[in-house]
Amino acid sequence: MELGFIVMILFYIIIPFTPWVLSLVGTLLYQPSQKKALFEREANSAKSGDTLSTLSKPFVGREVQEFELVMASVVMGPSWIQIAIGGILSLFGGEINTFTKVVDWARREAKQRLREQVASKGFDDVINMRIETTVMSKTRGNKDKTTGVEILVYGTAIKY
Amino acid sequence: MTITQSMGVVSGSTVRAKNVFKDIGAGLKNMVGGELKAYTELLQESRNEALYRMLVDAQSRGANAVVNVRFATSSVSGGAAELLAYGTAVTVQ
């Protein structure tokens, strides 16, 4: 009787709900802390001006000494809770806030990584920058399960 | 430096997947949300491979530089991704 009760609790409550509790904790605590860290890094590198300056040729016609292809990428996924809320919101249409946040976060993270990479290699500027987005999905049965989005930021780093 | 000759468009591509255990790990991380490091790594590795194949293609045509490089990515099926790098092969002097 006692054992049966414990097994029942285990199978009907603990196993189905633990992932959702973890997901809730991740959404409310882990993600904001990561975003805060990202804001600090962005603020740090914004002090010396943004290196990701242009989508085409450089504005100033100075001689370029060195150049290199640089790229940075990140794969970010929404949590289960965000996917569930997104699914409910998509019934009504309009903006799906939870997904907007994740994709925006991923894009900022990728750009920040490129800035840090460029700064650590000692380049002055990035020209011809491009941003590429890909959805990584898993199909199980007939259901399309989105696991994440990949953001790639690349460009030509130059040194005057 | 000036471009003296164009050798046409060169490209390189690769389709890659992580192993099952990394996939499971990424699936667990997916619960919480945020960065999936295994996939970030996978795509970086395979993008370098695609870039390298593009360079090999360019070299076999006798070019010594590739300009206007572009990347494209598409996910083929569960956990596998196709990376394509393409650009114009040129000789520079």
gemmi code that builds the backbone of each chain (N, CA, C; Angstrom):
import gemmi

chains = {
    "A": [
        ("MET", (0.839, -1.206, 0.000), (0.000, 0.000, 0.000), (0.875, 1.257, 0.000)),
        ("GLU", (1.771, 1.272, 1.007), (2.678, 2.428, 1.127), (3.556, 2.580, -0.112)),
        ("LEU", (4.107, 1.435, -0.560), (5.008, 1.447, -1.724), (4.255, 1.831, -2.984)),
        ("GLY", (3.040, 1.256, -3.102), (2.223, 1.566, -4.271), (1.921, 3.046, -4.362)),
        ("PHE", (1.706, 3.655, -3.230), (1.403, 5.085, -3.177), (2.601, 5.909, -3.659)),
        ("ILE", (3.813, 5.520, -3.177), (5.034, 6.235, -3.567), (5.278, 6.097, -5.070)),
        ("VAL", (5.091, 4.862, -5.558), (5.291, 4.625, -6.993), (4.293, 5.444, -7.800)),
        ("MET", (3.072, 5.532, -7.295), (2.048, 6.296, -8.011), (2.419, 7.767, -8.070)),
        ("ILE", (2.876, 8.303, -6.925), (3.305, 9.707, -6.892), (4.451, 9.925, -7.876)),
        ("LEU", (5.400, 8.968, -7.859), (6.561, 9.077, -8.736), (6.143, 9.154, -10.194)),
        ("PHE", (5.236, 8.234, -10.595), (4.902, 8.154, -12.013), (3.904, 9.201, -12.487)),
        ("TYR", (3.036, 9.618, -11.572), (1.997, 10.558, -12.031), (2.317, 12.013, -11.726)),
        ("ILE", (3.172, 12.256, -10.748), (3.443, 13.656, -10.397), (4.892, 14.045, -10.660)),
        ("ILE", (5.834, 13.296, -10.098), (7.229, 13.745, -10.163), (7.775, 13.674, -11.588)),
        ("ILE", (7.624, 12.514, -12.243), (8.211, 12.379, -13.583), (7.579, 13.318, -14.610)),
        ("PRO", (6.244, 13.458, -14.659), (5.698, 14.388, -15.676), (5.965, 15.852, -15.372)),
        ("PHE", (6.057, 16.218, -14.088), (6.097, 17.658, -13.800), (7.498, 18.232, -13.573)),
        ("THR", (8.479, 17.352, -13.256), (9.834, 17.871, -13.009), (10.381, 18.697, -14.166)),
        ("PRO", (10.261, 18.211, -15.429), (10.777, 19.030, -16.535), (10.135, 20.404, -16.607)),
        ("TRP", (8.839, 20.473, -16.278), (8.155, 21.769, -16.375), (8.602, 22.714, -15.280)),
        ("VAL", (8.842, 22.122, -14.084), (9.351, 22.960, -12.991), (10.729, 23.496, -13.350)),
        ("LEU", (11.591, 22.590, -13.868), (12.926, 23.007, -14.303), (12.838, 24.089, -15.361)),
        ("SER", (11.896, 23.888, -16.292), (11.721, 24.842, -17.379), (11.304, 26.205, -16.853)),
        ("LEU", (10.424, 26.185, -15.851), (9.961, 27.441, -15.240), (11.119, 28.159, -14.559)),
        ("VAL", (11.920, 27.366, -13.812), (13.078, 27.956, -13.132), (14.053, 28.538, -14.161)),
        ("GLY", (14.262, 27.777, -15.244), (15.167, 28.252, -16.284), (14.685, 29.539, -16.917)),
        ("THR", (13.357, 29.595, -17.179), (12.813, 30.782, -17.836), (12.869, 32.000, -16.919)),
        ("LEU", (12.585, 31.778, -15.634), (12.484, 32.929, -14.726), (13.813, 33.334, -14.104)),
        ("LEU", (14.762, 32.383, -13.953), (16.006, 32.734, -13.270), (17.233, 32.667, -14.190)),
        ("TYR", (17.382, 31.535, -14.892), (18.606, 31.335, -15.670), (18.692, 32.293, -16.846)),
        ("GLN", (17.616, 32.393, -17.616), (17.650, 33.256, -18.808), (17.871, 34.728, -18.473)),
        ("PRO", (17.141, 35.313, -17.474), (17.412, 36.712, -17.136), (18.853, 36.957, -16.685)),
        ("SER", (19.452, 35.976, -15.960), (20.823, 36.190, -15.494), (21.785, 36.221, -16.676)),
        ("GLN", (21.525, 35.333, -17.663), (22.374, 35.332, -18.862), (22.215, 36.639, -19.633)),
        ("LYS", (20.966, 37.125, -19.695), (20.712, 38.364, -20.444), (21.373, 39.556, -19.770)),
        ("LYS", (21.376, 39.521, -18.429), (21.994, 40.613, -17.679), (23.495, 40.646, -17.967)),
        ("ALA", (24.097, 39.457, -17.978), (25.530, 39.369, -18.272), (25.807, 39.915, -19.665)),
        ("LEU", (24.908, 39.611, -20.600), (25.078, 40.088, -21.971), (24.996, 41.608, -22.038)),
        ("PHE", (24.056, 42.194, -21.267), (23.922, 43.655, -21.238), (25.210, 44.306, -20.757)),
        ("GLU", (25.828, 43.689, -19.738), (27.066, 44.254, -19.205), (28.179, 44.211, -20.236)),
        ("ARG", (28.254, 43.068, -20.938), (29.290, 42.947, -21.983), (29.062, 43.968, -23.080)),
        ("GLU", (27.766, 44.159, -23.444), (27.446, 45.141, -24.491), (27.832, 46.544, -24.058)),
        ("ALA", (27.525, 46.857, -22.791), (27.840, 48.190, -22.278), (29.347, 48.406, -22.266)),
        ("ASN", (30.092, 47.342, -21.933), (31.546, 47.439, -21.916), (32.121, 47.771, -23.281)),
        ("SER", (31.638, 47.061, -24.308), (32.233, 47.271, -25.627), (31.647, 48.496, -26.315)),
        ("ALA", (30.532, 49.036, -25.788), (29.953, 50.238, -26.395), (30.739, 51.490, -26.029)),
        ("LYS", (31.589, 51.365, -24.992), (32.366, 52.523, -24.548), (33.270, 53.050, -25.649)),
        ("SER", (33.856, 52.119, -26.420), (34.812, 52.545, -27.445), (34.178, 52.602, -28.827)),
        ("GLY", (32.866, 52.758, -28.881), (32.193, 52.861, -30.175), (31.907, 51.502, -30.773)),
        ("ASP", (30.877, 51.425, -31.597), (30.489, 50.143, -32.174), (31.394, 49.797, -33.355)),
        ("THR", (31.946, 48.581, -33.327), (32.820, 48.187, -34.436), (32.027, 47.655, -35.628)),
        ("LEU", (30.812, 47.175, -35.374), (30.013, 46.664, -36.490), (29.353, 47.862, -37.161)),
        ("SER", (30.082, 48.497, -38.109), (29.627, 49.819, -38.525), (28.758, 49.823, -39.771)),
        ("THR", (29.075, 49.022, -40.755), (28.381, 49.219, -42.024), (28.083, 47.906, -42.747)),
        ("LEU", (27.057, 47.955, -43.597), (26.687, 46.771, -44.377), (27.342, 46.778, -45.748)),
        ("SER", (28.059, 47.845, -46.077), (28.733, 47.848, -47.380), (30.157, 48.372, -47.216)),
        ("LYS", (30.610, 49.187, -48.150), (31.992, 49.677, -48.094), (32.204, 50.607, -46.900)),
        ("PRO", (33.466, 50.755, -46.456), (33.722, 51.676, -45.340), (33.446, 53.118, -45.740)),
        ("PHE", (33.036, 53.936, -44.771), (32.671, 55.319, -45.067), (33.889, 56.173, -45.385)),
        ("VAL", (34.947, 55.973, -44.604), (36.139, 56.792, -44.820), (37.062, 56.100, -45.815)),
        ("GLY", (37.594, 56.870, -46.741), (38.420, 56.280, -47.792), (39.879, 56.119, -47.411)),
        ("ARG", (40.122, 55.561, -46.217), (41.507, 55.371, -45.811), (42.048, 54.040, -46.310)),
        ("GLU", (43.362, 53.960, -46.362), (44.002, 52.727, -46.813), (43.822, 51.612, -45.770)),
        ("VAL", (43.466, 50.422, -46.240), (43.286, 49.292, -45.337), (44.572, 48.478, -45.285)),
        ("GLN", (45.077, 48.252, -44.081), (46.343, 47.524, -43.931), (46.129, 46.015, -43.922)),
        ("GLU", (45.131, 45.576, -43.152), (44.938, 44.145, -42.962), (43.455, 43.840, -43.008)),
        ("PHE", (43.098, 42.666, -43.481), (41.683, 42.297, -43.439), (41.535, 40.803, -43.232)),
        ("GLU", (40.392, 40.418, -42.715), (40.150, 39.002, -42.449), (38.653, 38.744, -42.375)),
        ("LEU", (38.262, 37.557, -42.802), (36.858, 37.153, -42.667), (36.614, 36.719, -41.226)),
        ("VAL", (35.677, 37.361, -40.570), (35.362, 36.968, -39.189), (33.901, 36.550, -39.113)),
        ("MET", (33.627, 35.585, -38.239), (32.236, 35.176, -38.056), (31.993, 34.723, -36.625)),
        ("ALA", (30.778, 34.881, -36.194), (30.389, 34.416, -34.863), (28.982, 33.867, -34.966)),
        ("SER", (28.734, 32.796, -34.241), (27.391, 32.233, -34.329), (26.938, 31.738, -32.972)),
        ("VAL", (25.646, 31.594, -32.841), (25.086, 31.064, -31.600), (23.777, 30.331, -31.918)),
        ("VAL", (23.532, 29.267, -31.204), (22.255, 28.558, -31.333), (21.494, 28.748, -30.037)),
        ("MET", (20.300, 29.312, -30.118), (19.505, 29.537, -28.923), (18.164, 28.846, -29.088)),
        ("GLY", (17.660, 28.289, -28.017), (16.353, 27.662, -28.072), (15.433, 28.238, -27.015)),
        ("PRO", (14.140, 28.349, -27.322), (13.190, 28.738, -26.292), (12.967, 27.579, -25.331)),
        ("SER", (12.592, 27.886, -24.094), (12.332, 26.816, -23.136), (10.958, 26.202, -23.416)),
        ("TRP", (10.680, 25.073, -22.769), (9.390, 24.391, -22.991), (8.230, 25.315, -22.690)),
        ("ILE", (8.380, 26.068, -21.586), (7.282, 26.956, -21.198), (7.053, 28.017, -22.253)),
        ("GLN", (8.167, 28.556, -22.771), (8.028, 29.584, -23.808), (7.383, 29.011, -25.060)),
        ("ILE", (7.751, 27.749, -25.397), (7.130, 27.108, -26.559), (5.629, 26.920, -26.332)),
        ("ALA", (5.280, 26.491, -25.102), (3.866, 26.256, -24.792), (3.067, 27.554, -24.865)),
        ("ILE", (3.633, 28.625, -24.266), (2.938, 29.919, -24.303), (2.829, 30.413, -25.740)),
        ("GLY", (3.923, 30.212, -26.495), (3.913, 30.608, -27.905), (2.838, 29.880, -28.684)),
        ("GLY", (2.672, 28.567, -28.377), (1.652, 27.784, -29.055), (0.257, 28.312, -28.769)),
        ("ILE", (0.039, 28.694, -27.508), (-1.283, 29.231, -27.141), (-1.510, 30.579, -27.816)),
        ("LEU", (-0.456, 31.439, -27.784), (-0.601, 32.774, -28.368), (-0.834, 32.713, -29.878)),
        ("SER", (-0.231, 31.688, -30.528), (-0.359, 31.634, -31.987), (-1.774, 31.269, -32.418)),
        ("LEU", (-2.590, 30.792, -31.477), (-4.003, 30.566, -31.794), (-4.705, 31.897, -32.043)),
        ("PHE", (-4.297, 32.911, -31.269), (-4.949, 34.213, -31.375), (-4.318, 35.099, -32.448)),
        ("GLY", (-3.100, 34.764, -32.842), (-2.398, 35.606, -33.809), (-1.756, 36.785, -33.120)),
        ("GLY", (-1.160, 37.663, -33.920), (-0.473, 38.818, -33.339), (0.945, 38.470, -32.952)),
        ("GLU", (1.568, 39.359, -32.217), (2.959, 39.124, -31.857), (3.087, 38.015, -30.837)),
        ("ILE", (4.052, 37.123, -31.067), (4.319, 36.068, -30.110), (5.567, 36.469, -29.347)),
        ("ASN", (5.305, 37.066, -28.199), (6.330, 37.768, -27.441), (7.467, 36.869, -26.994)),
        ("THR", (7.127, 35.634, -26.587), (8.155, 34.752, -26.037), (9.206, 34.402, -27.084)),
        ("PHE", (8.772, 34.210, -28.330), (9.733, 33.870, -29.382), (10.534, 35.096, -29.805)),
        ("THR", (9.845, 36.249, -29.861), (10.559, 37.488, -30.210), (11.744, 37.694, -29.287)),
        ("LYS", (11.500, 37.477, -27.984), (12.551, 37.694, -26.992), (13.747, 36.795, -27.238)),
        ("VAL", (13.467, 35.506, -27.495), (14.564, 34.556, -27.650), (15.396, 34.873, -28.898)),
        ("VAL", (14.714, 35.158, -30.005), (15.442, 35.419, -31.245), (16.246, 36.712, -31.133)),
        ("ASP", (15.636, 37.713, -30.495), (16.328, 38.982, -30.300), (17.569, 38.798, -29.434)),
        ("TRP", (17.419, 38.003, -28.385), (18.530, 37.712, -27.485), (19.655, 37.021, -28.251)),
        ("ALA", (19.292, 36.015, -29.058), (20.295, 35.268, -29.810), (21.059, 36.184, -30.755)),
        ("ARG", (20.333, 37.090, -31.402), (20.974, 37.980, -32.369), (21.938, 38.934, -31.680)),
        ("ARG", (21.517, 39.449, -30.520), (22.399, 40.351, -29.781), (23.648, 39.625, -29.307)),
        ("GLU", (23.432, 38.379, -28.836), (24.559, 37.569, -28.365), (25.565, 37.326, -29.482)),
        ("ALA", (25.071, 36.965, -30.673), (25.965, 36.686, -31.792), (26.741, 37.941, -32.182)),
        ("LYS", (26.047, 39.082, -32.218), (26.729, 40.337, -32.580), (27.790, 40.698, -31.549)),
        ("GLN", (27.441, 40.478, -30.268), (28.389, 40.793, -29.206), (29.620, 39.908, -29.297)),
        ("ARG", (29.419, 38.634, -29.655), (30.564, 37.734, -29.807), (31.476, 38.188, -30.915)),
        ("LEU", (30.871, 38.665, -32.002), (31.688, 39.156, -33.109), (32.484, 40.379, -32.669)),
        ("ARG", (31.831, 41.283, -31.927), (32.534, 42.480, -31.432), (33.728, 42.092, -30.582)),
        ("GLU", (33.508, 41.111, -29.674), (34.590, 40.703, -28.775), (35.728, 40.054, -29.549)),
        ("GLN", (35.348, 39.232, -30.539), (36.367, 38.566, -31.354), (37.205, 39.586, -32.105)),
        ("VAL", (36.510, 40.582, -32.694), (37.193, 41.613, -33.463), (38.121, 42.425, -32.564)),
        ("ALA", (37.629, 42.743, -31.355), (38.440, 43.530, -30.424), (39.670, 42.746, -29.982)),
        ("SER", (39.500, 41.427, -29.752), (40.632, 40.639, -29.268), (41.680, 40.429, -30.349)),
        ("LYS", (41.260, 40.494, -31.614), (42.238, 40.346, -32.690), (42.851, 41.688, -33.074)),
        ("GLY", (42.333, 42.770, -32.508), (42.935, 44.082, -32.734), (42.489, 44.765, -34.011)),
        ("PHE", (41.339, 44.415, -34.550), (40.853, 45.098, -35.742), (40.064, 46.351, -35.359)),
        ("ASP", (39.926, 47.281, -36.316), (39.267, 48.545, -36.027), (37.786, 48.527, -36.369)),
        ("ASP", (37.429, 47.790, -37.392), (36.100, 47.955, -37.958), (35.654, 46.669, -38.652)),
        ("VAL", (34.352, 46.498, -38.766), (33.819, 45.382, -39.548), (32.963, 45.958, -40.666)),
        ("ILE", (33.292, 45.605, -41.895), (32.496, 46.095, -43.013), (31.778, 44.913, -43.666)),
        ("ASN", (30.807, 45.235, -44.494), (30.086, 44.202, -45.235), (29.463, 43.152, -44.325)),
        ("MET", (28.866, 43.604, -43.233), (28.326, 42.662, -42.275), (27.021, 42.039, -42.775)),
        ("ARG", (26.859, 40.756, -42.528), (25.624, 40.062, -42.884), (25.124, 39.278, -41.686)),
        ("ILE", (23.822, 39.166, -41.562), (23.222, 38.360, -40.496), (22.355, 37.281, -41.132)),
        ("GLU", (22.562, 36.072, -40.683), (21.886, 34.914, -41.270), (21.127, 34.161, -40.177)),
        ("THR", (19.913, 33.780, -40.442), (19.115, 33.063, -39.440), (18.642, 31.735, -39.996)),
        ("THR", (18.779, 30.693, -39.218), (18.284, 29.381, -39.623), (17.497, 28.757, -38.486)),
        ("VAL", (16.414, 28.112, -38.821), (15.663, 27.388, -37.804), (16.151, 25.956, -37.784)),
        ("MET", (16.544, 25.493, -36.598), (16.910, 24.084, -36.475), (15.699, 23.369, -35.921)),
        ("SER", (15.212, 22.370, -36.644), (14.019, 21.695, -36.145), (14.207, 20.198, -36.186)),
        ("LYS", (13.398, 19.547, -35.408), (13.427, 18.103, -35.315), (12.038, 17.629, -35.686)),
        ("THR", (11.936, 16.684, -36.606), (10.607, 16.170, -36.894), (10.453, 14.811, -36.238)),
        ("ARG", (9.461, 14.717, -35.412), (9.197, 13.442, -34.743), (7.762, 13.077, -35.076)),
        ("GLY", (7.586, 11.971, -35.784), (6.251, 11.665, -36.293), (5.932, 12.679, -37.368)),
        ("ASN", (4.779, 13.287, -37.264), (4.449, 14.344, -38.212), (4.592, 15.720, -37.591)),
        ("LYS", (5.018, 15.725, -36.293), (5.085, 17.009, -35.598), (6.438, 17.662, -35.827)),
        ("ASP", (6.399, 18.940, -36.068), (7.628, 19.682, -36.234), (7.994, 20.317, -34.912)),
        ("LYS", (9.083, 19.858, -34.335), (9.482, 20.395, -33.039), (10.679, 21.309, -33.214)),
        ("THR", (10.453, 22.583, -33.005), (11.554, 23.527, -33.144), (12.459, 23.443, -31.923)),
        ("THR", (13.755, 23.199, -32.179), (14.669, 23.152, -31.041), (15.391, 24.477, -30.844)),
        ("GLY", (15.620, 25.205, -31.918), (16.338, 26.451, -31.731), (16.547, 27.205, -33.019)),
        ("VAL", (17.052, 28.412, -32.870), (17.421, 29.188, -34.043), (18.921, 29.423, -34.014)),
        ("GLU", (19.520, 29.350, -35.182), (20.940, 29.640, -35.274), (21.108, 30.999, -35.908)),
        ("ILE", (21.884, 31.855, -35.263), (22.169, 33.170, -35.823), (23.654, 33.214, -36.166)),
        ("LEU", (23.944, 33.562, -37.393), (25.339, 33.722, -37.816), (25.549, 35.178, -38.212)),
        ("VAL", (26.573, 35.774, -37.656), (26.945, 37.141, -38.036), (28.338, 37.078, -38.622)),
        ("TYR", (28.509, 37.593, -39.823), (29.849, 37.549, -40.399), (30.143, 38.820, -41.187)),
        ("GLY", (31.403, 39.049, -41.413), (31.797, 40.247, -42.122), (33.297, 40.287, -42.318)),
        ("THR", (33.779, 41.376, -42.879), (35.217, 41.543, -43.100), (35.756, 42.499, -42.052)),
        ("ALA", (36.673, 42.007, -41.238), (37.305, 42.879, -40.249), (38.490, 43.561, -40.892)),
        ("ILE", (38.621, 44.880, -40.678), (39.725, 45.611, -41.309), (40.511, 46.396, -40.265)),
        ("LYS", (41.762, 46.652, -40.616), (42.640, 47.450, -39.759), (43.185, 48.576, -40.612)),
        ("TYR", (43.025, 49.814, -40.115), (43.543, 50.941, -40.894), (45.039, 51.116, -40.724)),
    ],
    "B": [
        ("MET", (46.542, 46.301, -54.105), (46.133, 45.014, -54.672), (44.998, 45.224, -55.671)),
        ("THR", (45.130, 44.601, -56.815), (44.049, 44.691, -57.793), (43.662, 43.297, -58.261)),
        ("ILE", (42.400, 43.161, -58.606), (41.911, 41.877, -59.107), (42.170, 41.824, -60.609)),
        ("THR", (42.917, 40.799, -61.036), (43.280, 40.731, -62.447), (42.380, 39.811, -63.249)),
        ("GLN", (41.867, 38.757, -62.588), (41.083, 37.786, -63.347), (40.038, 37.135, -62.458)),
        ("SER", (38.850, 36.898, -63.021), (37.812, 36.210, -62.247), (37.705, 34.763, -62.695)),
        ("MET", (37.623, 33.859, -61.750), (37.582, 32.424, -62.066), (36.197, 31.830, -61.871)),
        ("GLY", (35.211, 32.650, -61.664), (33.854, 32.130, -61.486), (33.510, 31.868, -60.036)),
        ("VAL", (32.296, 31.402, -59.843), (31.797, 31.184, -58.477), (32.270, 29.830, -57.963)),
        ("VAL", (32.814, 29.820, -56.769), (33.210, 28.556, -56.142), (32.370, 28.357, -54.888)),
        ("SER", (32.179, 27.084, -54.533), (31.384, 26.826, -53.333), (31.849, 25.559, -52.646)),
        ("GLY", (31.511, 25.449, -51.390), (31.807, 24.239, -50.632), (30.692, 23.997, -49.653)),
        ("SER", (30.316, 22.737, -49.465), (29.223, 22.492, -48.520), (29.463, 21.210, -47.752)),
        ("THR", (28.797, 21.088, -46.644), (28.899, 19.880, -45.833), (27.620, 19.702, -45.015)),
        ("VAL", (27.246, 18.454, -44.807), (26.105, 18.148, -43.936), (26.631, 17.379, -42.746)),
        ("ARG", (26.338, 17.842, -41.556), (26.891, 17.197, -40.371), (25.855, 17.042, -39.270)),
        ("ALA", (26.101, 16.120, -38.392), (25.233, 15.944, -37.226), (26.094, 15.636, -36.012)),
        ("LYS", (25.596, 15.975, -34.841), (26.254, 15.580, -33.597), (25.818, 14.173, -33.251)),
        ("ASN", (26.557, 13.530, -32.324), (26.151, 12.174, -31.945), (24.919, 12.201, -31.046)),
        ("VAL", (24.367, 11.017, -30.834), (23.086, 10.894, -30.128), (23.147, 11.492, -28.727)),
        ("PHE", (24.278, 11.290, -28.037), (24.369, 11.747, -26.641), (24.348, 13.265, -26.562)),
        ("LYS", (25.046, 13.906, -27.506), (25.032, 15.367, -27.546), (23.619, 15.867, -27.866)),
        ("ASP", (22.925, 15.119, -28.725), (21.544, 15.484, -29.066), (20.652, 15.435, -27.836)),
        ("ILE", (20.848, 14.366, -27.032), (20.048, 14.227, -25.816), (20.370, 15.367, -24.852)),
        ("GLY", (21.664, 15.674, -24.739), (22.072, 16.785, -23.878), (21.436, 18.087, -24.308)),
        ("ALA", (21.429, 18.320, -25.624), (20.823, 19.550, -26.149), (19.319, 19.534, -25.900)),
        ("GLY", (18.708, 18.354, -25.998), (17.271, 18.228, -25.728), (16.947, 18.601, -24.295)),
        ("LEU", (17.838, 18.200, -23.369), (17.623, 18.546, -21.958), (17.803, 20.041, -21.744)),
        ("LYS", (18.812, 20.608, -22.401), (19.049, 22.055, -22.267), (17.877, 22.840, -22.854)),
        ("ASN", (17.238, 22.254, -23.837), (16.104, 22.891, -24.501), (14.952, 23.163, -23.536)),
        ("MET", (14.874, 22.301, -22.519), (13.858, 22.461, -21.492), (13.964, 23.831, -20.824)),
        ("VAL", (15.208, 24.197, -20.529), (15.467, 25.443, -19.795), (15.489, 26.642, -20.740)),
        ("GLY", (15.854, 26.400, -21.975), (16.008, 27.500, -22.924), (17.417, 28.026, -22.885)),
        ("GLY", (17.722, 28.981, -23.757), (19.063, 29.542, -23.788), (19.949, 28.860, -24.803)),
        ("GLU", (21.255, 29.096, -24.664), (22.159, 28.625, -25.703), (22.320, 27.117, -25.677)),
        ("LEU", (22.323, 26.507, -26.863), (22.596, 25.080, -27.000), (24.027, 24.951, -27.504)),
        ("LYS", (24.977, 24.790, -26.566), (26.393, 24.870, -26.915), (26.824, 23.793, -27.894)),
        ("ALA", (26.247, 22.591, -27.760), (26.642, 21.488, -28.633), (26.391, 21.850, -30.091)),
        ("TYR", (25.233, 22.481, -30.357), (24.897, 22.835, -31.731), (25.718, 24.027, -32.218)),
        ("THR", (26.006, 24.965, -31.318), (26.852, 26.093, -31.706), (28.210, 25.593, -32.198)),
        ("GLU", (28.774, 24.665, -31.378), (30.062, 24.080, -31.735), (30.004, 23.353, -33.062)),
        ("LEU", (28.957, 22.518, -33.200), (28.780, 21.719, -34.418), (28.770, 22.623, -35.647)),
        ("LEU", (28.009, 23.713, -35.575), (27.880, 24.570, -36.742), (29.177, 25.312, -37.034)),
        ("GLN", (29.904, 25.679, -35.965), (31.179, 26.355, -36.203), (32.174, 25.437, -36.902)),
        ("GLU", (32.266, 24.187, -36.381), (33.164, 23.213, -37.004), (32.811, 23.002, -38.464)),
        ("SER", (31.520, 22.771, -38.717), (31.158, 22.411, -40.085), (31.235, 23.612, -41.011)),
        ("ARG", (31.070, 24.824, -40.459), (31.219, 26.004, -41.307), (32.672, 26.173, -41.739)),
        ("ASN", (33.594, 25.879, -40.797), (35.004, 25.931, -41.167), (35.321, 24.915, -42.247)),
        ("GLU", (34.707, 23.732, -42.128), (34.919, 22.685, -43.133), (34.410, 23.147, -44.503)),
        ("ALA", (33.216, 23.741, -44.529), (32.640, 24.225, -45.789), (33.532, 25.298, -46.410)),
        ("LEU", (34.034, 26.179, -45.544), (34.919, 27.254, -46.007), (36.183, 26.669, -46.622)),
        ("TYR", (36.720, 25.631, -45.952), (37.937, 24.981, -46.426), (37.700, 24.326, -47.787)),
        ("ARG", (36.552, 23.674, -47.937), (36.251, 23.033, -49.233), (36.113, 24.066, -50.342)),
        ("MET", (35.531, 25.209, -49.992), (35.421, 26.291, -50.972), (36.806, 26.753, -51.401)),
        ("LEU", (37.720, 26.870, -50.435), (39.084, 27.311, -50.754), (39.804, 26.296, -51.629)),
        ("VAL", (39.573, 24.995, -51.335), (40.179, 23.945, -52.159), (39.684, 24.055, -53.596)),
        ("ASP", (38.385, 24.283, -53.744), (37.787, 24.470, -55.064), (38.435, 25.653, -55.786)),
        ("ALA", (38.616, 26.746, -55.035), (39.216, 27.942, -55.635), (40.655, 27.683, -56.059)),
        ("GLN", (41.377, 26.952, -55.201), (42.775, 26.670, -55.522), (42.905, 25.788, -56.745)),
        ("SER", (41.968, 24.830, -56.881), (42.039, 23.931, -58.026), (41.767, 24.674, -59.328)),
        ("ARG", (41.154, 25.850, -59.232), (40.937, 26.659, -60.435), (42.082, 27.634, -60.665)),
        ("GLY", (43.030, 27.625, -59.766), (44.184, 28.505, -59.934), (43.980, 29.904, -59.407)),
        ("ALA", (42.978, 30.081, -58.563), (42.759, 31.401, -57.979), (43.586, 31.529, -56.704)),
        ("ASN", (43.882, 32.757, -56.301), (44.590, 32.912, -55.036), (43.810, 33.729, -54.005)),
        ("ALA", (42.563, 34.045, -54.325), (41.729, 34.716, -53.333), (40.262, 34.462, -53.655)),
        ("VAL", (39.425, 34.542, -52.649), (37.973, 34.469, -52.850), (37.365, 35.735, -52.255)),
        ("VAL", (36.606, 36.447, -53.062), (35.979, 37.666, -52.551), (34.464, 37.479, -52.483)),
        ("ASN", (33.828, 38.382, -51.750), (32.367, 38.370, -51.618), (31.821, 37.048, -51.111)),
        ("VAL", (32.418, 36.548, -50.034), (32.006, 35.252, -49.496), (30.655, 35.376, -48.794)),
        ("ARG", (29.791, 34.422, -49.056), (28.484, 34.383, -48.396), (28.276, 33.016, -47.768)),
        ("PHE", (27.501, 32.980, -46.686), (27.165, 31.710, -46.044), (25.671, 31.466, -46.126)),
        ("ALA", (25.316, 30.195, -46.228), (23.900, 29.841, -46.140), (23.792, 28.565, -45.313)),
        ("THR", (22.768, 28.466, -44.524), (22.573, 27.294, -43.668), (21.152, 26.791, -43.816)),
        ("SER", (21.002, 25.468, -43.819), (19.643, 24.942, -43.737), (19.695, 23.668, -42.933)),
        ("SER", (18.657, 23.419, -42.160), (18.652, 22.173, -41.392), (17.933, 21.121, -42.217)),
        ("VAL", (18.617, 20.003, -42.428), (18.087, 18.972, -43.318), (17.055, 18.125, -42.588)),
        ("SER", (17.471, 17.503, -41.494), (16.526, 16.751, -40.675), (17.123, 16.664, -39.288)),
        ("GLY", (16.355, 16.119, -38.356), (16.725, 16.056, -36.947), (18.199, 16.160, -36.610)),
        ("GLY", (18.637, 17.324, -36.213), (19.992, 17.479, -35.704), (21.072, 17.597, -36.763)),
        ("ALA", (20.739, 17.396, -38.053), (21.759, 17.542, -39.088), (21.576, 18.888, -39.779)),
        ("ALA", (22.691, 19.517, -40.120), (22.601, 20.826, -40.748), (23.492, 20.872, -41.977)),
        ("GLU", (23.021, 21.547, -43.004), (23.828, 21.723, -44.197), (24.379, 23.139, -44.206)),
        ("LEU", (25.685, 23.239, -44.370), (26.338, 24.533, -44.410), (26.914, 24.732, -45.789)),
        ("LEU", (26.676, 25.897, -46.348), (27.191, 26.197, -47.670), (27.956, 27.505, -47.613)),
        ("ALA", (29.135, 27.500, -48.200), (29.892, 28.747, -48.329), (30.176, 28.957, -49.799)),
        ("TYR", (29.942, 30.159, -50.309), (30.215, 30.399, -51.713), (30.763, 31.800, -51.930)),
        ("GLY", (31.449, 31.963, -53.013), (32.039, 33.260, -53.289), (32.643, 33.294, -54.685)),
        ("THR", (33.243, 34.418, -55.036), (33.859, 34.565, -56.345), (35.357, 34.347, -56.226)),
        ("ALA", (35.864, 33.382, -56.991), (37.303, 33.125, -56.984), (37.984, 34.091, -57.942)),
        ("VAL", (39.064, 34.714, -57.476), (39.766, 35.694, -58.311), (41.270, 35.526, -58.149)),
        ("THR", (42.008, 36.075, -59.069), (43.449, 36.194, -58.851), (43.753, 37.643, -58.516)),
        ("VAL", (44.564, 37.811, -57.497), (44.898, 39.140, -57.000), (46.392, 39.374, -57.159)),
        ("GLN", (46.722, 40.565, -57.604), (48.157, 40.856, -57.702), (48.486, 42.167, -57.002)),
    ],
}
model = gemmi.Model(1)
for chain_id, residues in chains.items():
    chain = gemmi.Chain(chain_id)
    for i, (resn, *xyz) in enumerate(residues, 1):
        res = gemmi.Residue()
        res.name, res.seqid = resn, gemmi.SeqId(i, " ")
        for name, pos in zip(("N", "CA", "C"), xyz):
            atom = gemmi.Atom()
            atom.name, atom.element = name, gemmi.Element(name[0])
            atom.pos, atom.b_iso = gemmi.Position(*pos), 0.0
            res.add_atom(atom)
        chain.add_residue(res)
    model.add_chain(chain)
structure = gemmi.Structure()
structure.add_model(model)
structure.setup_entities()
